[in-house]
Each structure stands twice: as structure tokens, then as C-alpha cells.
């Protein structure tokens, strides 16, 4: 089956180079949606045309180029207003969609869990609630496929009242599912085991890093699926990783970021993304082989700030150094998950950040305090344990909180 042929369109209001970089990413998004970009066009303008987004002459040029190359539809590298979509749909002889609806479509394809499916649908409905004026002809032109997945054509064409009713229903379902996530998160926080969140640009290597930890250390849980594709997974994966005795942590893989990540998706996936804000440390994975790594870092930093993770301790990792580092100005630890280069240095940094303030201490629990001993053994990693005349002596690596909480039992040998 042939892939749909796509015309990728961009508007350069600033430097043309930035528009070209963004259009290159749009090509990756189109491929992730199951289509293929066969023509690219960028218009340089000082401002957006109020009626057709592109200038009148450019619109005619787009029609001519599309006619020569036999495209199936066009994608604009920006979020269009409902009126822009409507006006372009009236003029162009082929379907047109914007960057936001394309990303929403990819999310609809990749959703696996009940929660992520509901989150995507509510984002699509909110998008279409403000774009109803332009969605009708677009959908009739599409007739299925890219741009019509998720809620489906019928739901996308519902009037605003029906959309609001459906959004309310989804909001209730999402709240119930979020409550389950909160309970799971509370258990992890209460355990005093550090939490490390993998963050970064989509396709930079976050899932590969998760699998590297699972492969090289004792871990609870299976490896995660890795594909060379933008937004290969939308689910949040949590694995407990044990580096060595007394050093274990929860490793959390979250959805990747891109430029111009629609706010609708940030809002819809807030419960997923906010896992980041509860982390003790962020491992920020960048594709160091990309010339636009700096822009990737800025895009990730913006989203982190929105979900409450902007001020957390962070280790920047420049992955894919085996392909060569493209930007000498980037700060961070160069690594290669593929070859293993500098991964030992990453582990040293991680240990220092997570456990550098933990200490080895001896505690003595009198036999009458069996409940305290039981609680201590349950939440710490015991290295030595012996029964003395006055009670049970325990040697363990403890966090500052644990040292304070069990301070009355600290033992100093004479």
C-alpha cells in the first residue's frame, strides 16, 4: 500500500533557517503518521496573512506545485485558526491540516492505555471545538486515514454542545484514572526510594537508556519498546533499578517532547507529565548528533517549566556521540547508549546526585522496640545485622530523612 504523498508548508517570520529546521521535524512527524513528504515549500513574510495564512500569490503557487507533483494532502507547520483552515479548504483542491492536528493524529495512533486514549480524545475534541468552522470540508475531503483517527469523523463533526457533553464525560473518567495514578505515586514517594525521570526530545534515546539500565542492572520489569520514530510511545513506564546493595531508584520514562508541542496535549497529558515534578533527579537525554540540539534542549526546558520540573536537579546527556557531536557549544556529558561509551561516568554522576548525601550508620534497637526495628528493616537496605545483649545492631545506608527519623537508635561502638 502506497503512503499518502504530502506537501509540507512552512512560514518564515524570522530567520529562514529556523523555519527549515522546524519543517525538517515536521517531515519526521508526517512519517510517524504513516505518510511521506514529497514536496517542501517555505514562504518568507513579515506577518501572517489574515485570511489565508500564506500570501495570495503563494497560495496560487502551492496549487500549481501540488498539481504537478500529485499530492494527497498538505500539512502546515503551525497551528492554524479555524478561519484559516476554512478559507484554505475553500481555495485548495486538496485536504489541508495543521501541525497540531497532525500531532493529535499521531497520539491517537499510539495510544494504548485507557487513560492515554481518553486524554488524546479530549485534546482532539477541544481542538475541534475551536476549529469547527474549518473542519467540515477538510473531513469530507479526507474520507478517513490521517487526521480522522481517534474520536472518529462523527464525533469530530459534533456541534459544540455535544462536544462539551463528551468532554465532561471524558474529564470524569480521566479524573478517576488519575486518582489511581496518584495512589501509585504516593506509594513510591513514601518508600523513600529516589525517583529519576527520563526527559528529553522524542527519539533522542530515552527508551534506549531505560533498556540499558534494565539490561545492565538488576531491575523489576521488562524492557520497553524502542522504535526509530517520533512519539513511538505515549505511556509512562516505571522500573525499579538496583545499582548495588543499598542503591536503588525508580526510573520513570515519560512522553518525549517536540517543538511547538500543542498546549492541548500538555494540558491533556498533564497527569502523565507531572510525574517529572515528583522526581529527585532528571536525566535529560539529547541527541548530540543533531545540529539543532540546542533548540531541542530549549523545547524540553519550556515544557519542564510548565509541568513543575524546571528547577529540579538535572544531568544533561548528549547521546549518540558515536555518530559525532554536531554542536561544540552544548553542555552535558557525551555518551553513547549504543556503544556504552561514558556510561560509567553517567552512573558516577547519578550515584553522586542520588546517594551522595546518604550515609552509612549503625543503629541499635532494644528488644522491646521490635516494631521500630521491623519498620526500619522494611524501608532500608541492611548491610549487617547482629544480636547483642542490649538489642539488635544494624548497619545500613540511610537517607537524611531516615537518619533523622531513627536518630534515637543511632549506635556508636565503644
PEQUI-V866845 format. One line per field, one symbol per residue. ss: DSSP state (H for helix, E for strand, C for the rest). psi: psi as a letter, one per 40 degrees, with the letter a starting at -180 (. if undefined). burial: # if it has 24 or more other ideal C-beta (glycine too) atoms within 12 Angstrom, else .. Layout:
ss: ???
psi: ???
burial: ???
This chain:
ss: CCCEEEEEEEEECCCHHHHHHHHHHHHHHHHHCCEEEEEEEEEECCCCECCCECCHHHHHHHHHHHHHHCCCEEEECCCCCHHHHHHHHHHCCCEEEEHHHHHHHHHHHHCCCHHHHHHHHHHHHHHHHCCHHHHHHHHHHHCCCCCCCCCCHHHHCCCHHHHHHHHHHHHHHHHHHHHHHHHHHHHHHHCCCEEEEEEEECCCCHHHHHHHHHHHCEEECCCCCCCCCCCCCCCCEEEEEEEECCEEEEEEECCCECCCCCHHHHHHCHHHHHHHHHCCEEEEEEECCCCCHHHHHHHHHHHHHHCCCCCCCEEEEEECHHHCCCCCCCCCEECCCCCCCCHHHHHHHHHHHHHCCCEEEEEEECHHHHHHHHHHHHHCEEEEEEECCCCEEEEEEECHHHHHHCHHHECCCC
psi: hiihhihhhihhebhdddddddddddddddddeeahheihhhhhidihhddeciidddddddddddddegidiihhfihiiddddddddddieiiiiidddddddddddehdiddddddddddddddddefddeddddddddfiaheeibdiddddeiidddddddddddddddddddddddddddddddeehihhhhiaiheeeddddddddddeihihiiiihhigihfdieihhhihhhdihegiihhhhiiiiiifhhddddddeddddeddeeidihhhhigeehdfddddddddddddddeeedeiihhhhgifeeehhdheehiihhihddeeheddddddddddddedeiihihihhidefdddddddddeihhdihihideahhhhihiiddddddfdeehhhi.
burial: ...#.#######.....##########################.....#..###...##..##..#....############.######.##.##################...##################.##.###.##..#######...####....#..##..##..#..##..#...#..#...#######################..#.#....#.#...############.#..#################.###########################.######.###.##..#.#..##########...#....#.######....##..##.###.###..#..#####......##..#...###.........########..##..#..###...
